[in-house]
Amino acid sequence: MQVDSLNFRITTASKVKNVEHILFYRQHTLYLGISMDVNKSRNNNLLTKFS
C-alpha cells in the first residue's frame, strides 16, 4: 500500500509539473513573440529614420 501511494504521489507531482511547464512555456512563447514584434517595429523605425 505504501509503495502504491508513493508511486501515485510521484505521478501526480510529475503531471502537475508538466502542466506548470506547459503553462510557463505558453506564457514564455507569448512574451517572446510580443518582444520580437516590439523589436521588429523598433528596428523598422530606426531604418526609416536613418534611410
Backbone hydrogen bonds, N-H to C=O, Kabsch-Sander energy under -0.5 kcal/mol:
donor,donor_aa,acceptor,acceptor_aa,energy
5,S,1,M,-2.2
6,L,2,Q,-2.2
7,N,3,V,-2.8
8,F,4,D,-2.8
9,R,5,S,-2.4
10,I,6,L,-2.5
11,T,7,N,-2.9
12,T,8,F,-2.6
13,A,9,R,-2.7
14,S,10,I,-2.6
15,K,11,T,-2.4
16,V,12,T,-2.7
17,K,13,A,-2.7
18,N,14,S,-2.5
19,V,15,K,-2.4
20,E,16,V,-2.9
21,H,17,K,-2.9
22,I,18,N,-2.8
23,L,19,V,-2.8
24,F,20,E,-2.9
25,Y,21,H,-2.9
26,R,22,I,-2.7
27,Q,23,L,-2.6
28,H,24,F,-2.9
29,T,25,Y,-2.9
30,L,26,R,-2.5
31,Y,27,Q,-2.8
32,L,28,H,-3.1
33,G,29,T,-2.8
34,I,30,L,-2.3
35,S,31,Y,-2.9
36,M,32,L,-2.6
37,D,33,G,-2.1
38,V,34,I,-2.6
39,N,35,S,-2.7
40,K,36,M,-2.5
41,S,37,D,-2.5
42,R,38,V,-2.4
43,N,39,N,-2.9
44,N,40,K,-2.4
45,N,41,S,-2.3
46,L,42,R,-2.5
47,L,43,N,-2.7
48,T,44,N,-2.4
49,K,45,N,-2.1
50,F,46,L,-2.5
51,S,47,L,-2.2
